[in-house]
Amino acid sequence: MNKNLDKFLRKKRAARNNISKFASAFEFHNQELIYYAEHGKVNREIPPQRKDLPYLPWALLKSEMSTSQTLCELHVEATFIEEGSVARGWLTKTVKYGLLGGAINLFSYQRAANVLGKEAIGLIRPDDIFNICIAVILGDYDNADKIFIYLSEAYNRGWINRSKSHLTDFMLLLFAQYKTERLSCTVNDFAYQHIVDDWDTVNPDKIKSYITLLCDDQVMQVAAPPSKCFFEFNNMNWQFIPYPVLMLLALRKVRGIDTPDIEHPAFGILNDIHLVDGDDVHDEVFEQLTAKLQQQGFDMNSMFS
C-alpha cells in the first residue's frame, strides 16, 4: 500500500495543473456547443443519413457532453485537492452534463437497437456510472433515479465498456440494492458483493473494513499504469475524491445509520468531507443549449420514462 500511496500522492500534487492542461480540448468542444445553441446543428461534417434511421442533430453531441463534464469535474477535484471539500456548484454542473449526455445515449442506443437490431456493445464509458454517485452525494435522488434507468439498461445490455475495475460496478449495484431493485452483476468474481449485500450494517468494525478496502483499491487503481486497464482512473478525472465511499456514506445517512469516523491516508477523515457552495458557476452555454434542444423536441424526462 505504501508504494501505491506514494504514487497516488505524487499524481495528486501534479493534478493541480489538470484544468490548464485540459483548457484547449474544452474550448474546442465548447465552441461546438455555442454553435449548436445558435444554429441547432453541429459545425462539423456529419455522418451520411440513413433512410432506416433518420438523422437527429443532437445525437451527435456525445463528445461535447463528455468534454464539458470533464472540465466541471476537474474543478471539483481541484477544490478537493486544495481544500479537502467538494464544490457543490461544480458538482451540480458535472451531473447536469452527465444527465443530458445519458439521455442522448439512452435514446440513441435504444433507437439503434429497435430500428436496426444493433446493440451498442461497449460504446458507453464506465465512468458514466459516477453520475449516479454524484447525484446521491448532492441528495438529488430524482435525477439519481433517472440516471439509474439509463445505466441499469446499459449495464444489462452490455453497452458499458468494461475495465478491470469493479468500483463502478459497485456504485451501480449499491444503488440498486438501496432501491431494492434487482440488478445482476455482469462481472465474474465481483470484488465487492459482500459490501453491497451488507452496506447497511450497524457493525462498526465491518463498515470500517469495507470503507478501507474501497479506499485502498481506489488508491491502487489510480497509481496503476494504463496497462492494468483501470481506465476510469487513468485519465485526469475521478481520481482523488473517494466517490464510491462518499456515496456509501450518503446512502447510510439517508437511512439513519451511524457510521464511525474513518480516516484514510489518501483522503483524510472521510466523514468530514462535505459540500461547500463556493463560487457561482452559472453556465449560460448550457442554458442556451438546453433551450435549443427543447425547441427541437428534445424531451429528457420522456427519455428516462
N, C-alpha and C positions, 0 to 999 in steps of 0.2 A: 504493500500500500504506500510506503514512503516514497518509492521511486515514482509511482503514478501520481502521488500528491505533488511532488516537486514539479513534474511536467505540467500538471494541471495549473499550478500556481504561476508558472512561467507563462503559459498561454493566457492566463487571466490578466497578467500585467501587460502583455502585448496587446490584448484586446481593446485597450483604451483607444487605439488608433483605427478600430474597425469601421467606425462611422465614416471617417475621411476616406478610407480605402474603398468604401462602397459608393461613394458620392457620385462618381461618373456613371456607374451602372444604373443607379437610381434615377439620375437626371435624364438619361436616355429614355427609360420606360415612363417616367413621369410626363415627359413631353408627349408621349403617345396617349396618355390618359387625358391630357389637356386637349389634344387634337380631337380625341373621341368625344369629349364633353361638348366640343363646339360643333362637330360635323356629324356625329353619330356613326362613325366608322373609323377603323384604324388607318394610320398613314403609312401603310406598307403593302407589299404585294400579298394578295390573299390567295388561298388555295383554290383550284378550279371548283366551280359549283357542280353539284351532282343533282340530277333530276329526282333521285330517290331519297335525297337528304338535303333539302334546300338550305342554303347558306343563311346563318344568323350572325349579324356583325359582332354582337357582344360575346359570342362563343370563342372569339379569338383573343380575349383579354386575360387568358390564364397566366401568362408570364408577367404581365403588368401587375396583376393582383399579388403574385408571389413576391415580386421585387419591392412593391410598396410595403408589404407586410414585413419583409426582411429588414428594411430600414427602421420601421417602427420598433421592432423587437430589439434591434441593436441599441436603440435609445434606452429601452428598458434595461438591457444588460449593462449599459454604461452607467446608469444611475445605481444599479445594484453594486457594481464594482467599486464605485466611488463612495457610496453612502450606506450600503447594506440594506436598502429598502427598494420597493418595487413601485415604479412610477405609474400611477393609475391612468393618467391621461394617455400615455404612450401605449400602455397595455390595452386600453379600450380601443385605440386606433388599430392595434395589431389584430384584435379579434374582429373588428369591422371588415377589414380587408380579407381576413380568413373566412368570414361568413359569406361574403359576396363571392369570393373565389370558390367556396364549397358549393354554393348554389349553382354557379356556372358549370362546375364539374359534374354535379349530380344530374342536372338537366341534360347536358351534352352527352354523357355516357349512357344514361338511360335511353335517350333518344337513339343513339347509335345501336344499342342492343335491340331495341324494339323494332326499329325500321330495317336495320341491316343484319341483325343477328350477330353483331360483332361486339364482344366483350372488351372492355378497356383494361386488359390484364397488365398490371404493373405500371400503369400510367400516372398514378397518384403518389405523391411523395409521402413517406411515412410521417414526416414532421407535420403534416396537416393535422395529425392527432393532437398536437399541442394546443390546437384551437379549443378543444373541449376542456382541456385543463385550464386554459386562460379564462374561459367563461365561468368555470367553477370558482376560481380564485377571486374573480370580480363579483361573485354572487349573482351572476346573470344566468339563472337556471332556465329561463325561457329560451335563450339562444343556445345554451348548452344542449337542451333537448333537440333543437333544430340541427345542430352540428352532429348530434348522435344519430339522427335519422340518416344523414349523409354518410357518416363514417361507418356505421354498422352495415349498411348495404355495401359500401365499398370493400369493407373487410370480408364480408361473406362471399362476395363475388370475385375476389382476387384482384381487385383494381389497385390495391396498395402495393407499391414496390417494396419487397421485403429486404431488410438489412439483417445483420446478425444480432442487433439489439432487440431485447424483449421489453424495454422500458415503454415504448409507445403502445405495444400490446397491453401492457399493464394498465396504462391510463384509460384506454378504451374499455377494457374488461372490468376495471374497477368501477367505472361509471355505470356500466350495465348491471353490475352487482348491486350498486347503490339504488338503482331504479328497480331492482328485482326483475329485470328483463333477461331472458335467455340469450346469450351470445357465445357461441362455441369458439374456443381458442383455435386458431389456424396454424399454430407453430408447434413443432414437436419439442418435447421436454421443456415446456414453458417454465421459466426460472422463478416466477412469482405467483404461481397458483395458490400457494399456501397463504400468501398475503392477501390476495383477492378474496379468498374464502373466509379469512379471519380479520378483515380490515377494521371491523368494529369491536375488536377485543378490548376488554377492560383490564387485561393483564399488563401492567407497566413494563415488565421485562420483555414480553413478546413484542409490544409495539416499538420499544426501543431497538430490538434486534431487527425488526422489519425495516424501520426507517434507516438504520445504519447500513443495512445491506443495499437499499436503494441508492443511498448517497455514495457508498463505496463503488458501486457498479457505474454510476454516472461519472465519477472521477476517472475510473479506469477507462471508460469508453471515450471520454474527451481526450485523455492522454494517449490513447492508442493511435498508431499510424493508420492512414487510409486503407492499407491492405487488409486490416481487420474487418472492414465493411460495417463499421458502426456509423453509417454515413449521416444519420440525423445529427451527429455530434462532430462531424469532420469539416463542416463549413463554419461560418462565423457565428451562426445563430444557435440558440437553445443550450449553450454550453455551461454557463456559470451560475445560473439560477436553478435551484433544485425543484423544478416544476413538478415532477411526479410526487415528491414528498409534500409540497405545498398543497397539491390537490387532495392528497390523502388527509392532511390536517384539516383542510376546509370542510371536507365531507364529514369528518368526525365531529367537527364543531357544530355543523348543522344538525346532526343527530344528538347533540348534547353530551358527547363522550369526551371525558377529560383525557388529555394527553400530557404526560410528564415532560418537563423541559429536557430537550435533547440537543446536544452540541456536537457538531462535526467539524473537523479541522479545515475542511474546504469551504464550509458555508456558514460557520458560526452557530449561534443558538437559533435553531430552526423555528422555534415557537415565536421568536422575536421579530422574524421577518414580516413586515407589514406594508400595506399600500400607503403611498403618500400622494397628495394631489399634485404638487409641483407646478410647472409652467403650463399655461394654456396651450393646447396643441390643436386648435381649430384647424380643420382641413377643408379649405374651400374647394380644392380639386375633387375631393371625394364627394362633396355635396353636389357639385355641378355634374359629376359623372352619374351619380345615382338618379338625379333629376332627368338626365338624358335617357338613361336606361328605362325609367318608368314611362317616359314618352313613347318609347319603342315597344311597350307592352311587357317589359321585364317585371315579373311579379315574384319576388323572392319567397314570400310566405307560401304561395301555392306550390313552389318547387320543393318545399320541405314538408308538404302535407302528405 
